[in-house]
């Protein structure tokens, strides 16, 4: 599947090294095409106040588009838990 720039996407697996979990929502900010490989995208993840918490380059199979049955949720970021 192809994703357009600045579209919201939902993670379908955890990315523990970045403190991201399945269901986290990010925004596509760049597309990366490498011949013979799955298309990659840079995705930016924000906290609820708009501060960037991670920008990660991921394969397209790592996320999906949101659907009407998705319900937003809030969880503390790994950093916020220790503050």
N, C-alpha and C positions, 0 to 999 in steps of 0.2 A: 504494500500500500504506500502511496505517496502522501506526504503531509505538506501543507502550504505554510509559508512563512507566517509566523506570529499566531499560528493556530494553537489552541490549548490541547494538551495531550495528557493521558493518564498512564502512569507506570503499571506494567503487568507483572513486575517482579521487583524484589528488594534490591537496592544498591547500597549495601551496608557501609562500604568504604566512604560513601558520600552522605550517610545519614538519611537516605531516602528509602521509603517503603512503598510496597504495592498500594496503588490508589492515590499516591501523591500526584498533584496536578502541576504541570510545567508548561512552558511556552516555547515553541520551536523558534530558534533564532538563526539557524544556519543549516544548510544542506551540504553533505559531503558525498560526492560520487567517486568511487574507486573502481575501475574496470575489474570485473570478475568477483566483486564482493557486494554484499548487501549494502544498500544505501544507508548512510549514517546521517544523524542529525545532532546538532548541538541544541540542547534543551536547557532553558533557564528555569530554576525553581525559586520561588519567593516565599517569604513568610507572609502573614496576614496584613502586615503593614507596608508591604512592597519592597522590603530589603531582600536582596539576592542572597540565597543560602547555598546555591550550587549552580554551576554551569557544567553540564556533563555531555560528552559526545557519546551517543548510543546508537545501536543498530535499530532500524525501524521496527523490528519484531519485539523490542523492549517496551513499547508503549502502544496505545490505541487512542482513537478519538473518543471523547465523552459521548454518552448517550442520555436520552431523557430520563431513564430510570436511575442514573447515578445520583447519589446524595452527597453533597459536600460534607466533610467532617474536619474537625480540628484536633490536632495532637501537638504536644510540645516537641520542638526540635531537640535533638540530642544536646546542643549547647544550652538551651533554655533550662533543661532539667537540672544542670549543675550550677546555674546562676543563683 
